[in-house]
Amino acid sequence: MKICTSARINDALIEIEDLEQPDPENRYTVVWRDKDEENRYSARSIEDAEEYYQYRCRLAEQRRI
């Protein structure tokens, strides 16, 4: 597993993980961890993972305000 992108916003850690599997089905995972929560989103392509990563970053930024 390789971390492609990572951001810490407030208390949230948001990462894109590449599972480095030859099978493209759910190869990438977006993980976000907060104080008492951890969730995962699986994506077939890096583009889908990056789009969801940006979405989670925007949500974390909105919580800051």
C-alpha positions as a Markdown table, in Angstrom:
| # | Residue | x | y | z |
|---|---|---|---|---|
| 1 | Met | 0.0 | 0.0 | 0.0 |
| 2 | Lys | 1.2 | 3.5 | -0.9 |
| 3 | Ile | -0.1 | 6.8 | 0.3 |
| 4 | Cys | -0.7 | 9.0 | -2.8 |
| 5 | Thr | -2.0 | 12.2 | -1.2 |
| 6 | Ser | -2.6 | 13.2 | 2.4 |
| 7 | Ala | -4.0 | 16.3 | 4.1 |
| 8 | Arg | -4.6 | 17.2 | 7.8 |
| 9 | Ile | -7.4 | 19.7 | 8.2 |
| 10 | Asn | -8.4 | 20.5 | 11.8 |
| 11 | Asp | -8.5 | 17.1 | 13.5 |
| 12 | Ala | -9.3 | 15.2 | 10.3 |
| 13 | Leu | -6.7 | 13.2 | 8.3 |
| 14 | Ile | -7.7 | 12.5 | 4.7 |
| 15 | Glu | -5.6 | 10.2 | 2.5 |
| 16 | Ile | -5.7 | 8.5 | -0.8 |
| 17 | Glu | -4.2 | 5.0 | -0.6 |
| 18 | Asp | -3.1 | 2.9 | -3.6 |
| 19 | Leu | -3.4 | -0.7 | -2.8 |
| 20 | Glu | -1.1 | -1.5 | -5.7 |
| 21 | Gln | -3.2 | -4.5 | -6.9 |
| 22 | Pro | -3.3 | -5.4 | -10.5 |
| 23 | Asp | -7.1 | -5.7 | -10.4 |
| 24 | Pro | -8.5 | -2.2 | -10.9 |
| 25 | Glu | -11.6 | -3.0 | -8.9 |
| 26 | Asn | -11.4 | -0.8 | -5.8 |
| 27 | Arg | -7.7 | -0.2 | -6.2 |
| 28 | Tyr | -7.7 | 3.2 | -4.6 |
| 29 | Thr | -9.2 | 4.0 | -1.2 |
| 30 | Val | -9.9 | 7.4 | 0.3 |
| 31 | Val | -9.6 | 7.2 | 4.1 |
| 32 | Trp | -10.6 | 10.0 | 6.5 |
| 33 | Arg | -10.1 | 9.8 | 10.2 |
| 34 | Asp | -11.5 | 12.2 | 12.7 |
| 35 | Lys | -11.4 | 12.2 | 16.5 |
| 36 | Asp | -13.9 | 9.3 | 16.8 |
| 37 | Glu | -14.6 | 8.3 | 13.3 |
| 38 | Glu | -12.9 | 6.4 | 10.4 |
| 39 | Asn | -14.5 | 5.9 | 7.0 |
| 40 | Arg | -13.3 | 4.5 | 3.7 |
| 41 | Tyr | -14.4 | 5.0 | 0.1 |
| 42 | Ser | -13.2 | 2.7 | -2.6 |
| 43 | Ala | -12.5 | 3.9 | -6.1 |
| 44 | Arg | -11.6 | 2.2 | -9.4 |
| 45 | Ser | -9.5 | 5.1 | -10.8 |
| 46 | Ile | -7.2 | 7.7 | -9.3 |
| 47 | Glu | -9.5 | 10.4 | -10.9 |
| 48 | Asp | -12.5 | 9.1 | -8.9 |
| 49 | Ala | -10.4 | 8.9 | -5.7 |
| 50 | Glu | -9.1 | 12.5 | -6.2 |
| 51 | Glu | -12.6 | 13.8 | -6.8 |
| 52 | Tyr | -13.8 | 12.3 | -3.6 |
| 53 | Tyr | -10.7 | 13.4 | -1.7 |
| 54 | Gln | -11.3 | 17.0 | -2.8 |
| 55 | Tyr | -14.9 | 16.6 | -1.6 |
| 56 | Arg | -13.9 | 15.4 | 1.9 |
| 57 | Cys | -11.3 | 18.2 | 2.1 |
| 58 | Arg | -14.0 | 20.8 | 1.4 |
| 59 | Leu | -16.2 | 19.3 | 4.0 |
| 60 | Ala | -13.4 | 19.4 | 6.6 |
| 61 | Glu | -12.7 | 23.0 | 5.6 |
| 62 | Gln | -16.4 | 23.9 | 6.1 |
| 63 | Arg | -16.3 | 22.5 | 9.6 |
| 64 | Arg | -13.5 | 24.9 | 10.4 |
| 65 | Ile | -15.6 | 27.9 | 9.9 |
